Amino acid sequence: MKRSEIIDNISSMSGVNREDTKKVFESTFEFIMQQLVKEQDVLITGFGSFRFGKRKARKGIKPKTGEVVNIAPRNVVTFKPSVPLKEMINGKRDC
């Protein structure tokens, strides 16, 4: 689903006009991104958590050539769904 489709659906579900919905939607994700850039985790109760992490440098192997290469350290973001969300996805709970 595209961003514009999400905004349209939220607007029709909430009864709030599209422009206001778009502002709130974009502000929410801008805030989440700012927190992750500051290396802060973001927990949305009932939905899940976005976690900031660091990967150490390591050695890897190119599958095609077998060559050993160095993989640089990097920052990563992971998402862990909440238990209620997992249950909904697996049909154990109603939406």
Secondary structure, DSSP 8 states (H G I E B T S, - for coil): --HHHHHHHHHHHHT--HHHHHHHHHHHHHHHHHHHHTT--EEETTTEEEEEEEE--EEEE-TTT--EEEE--EEEEEEEE-HHHHHHHTTSS--
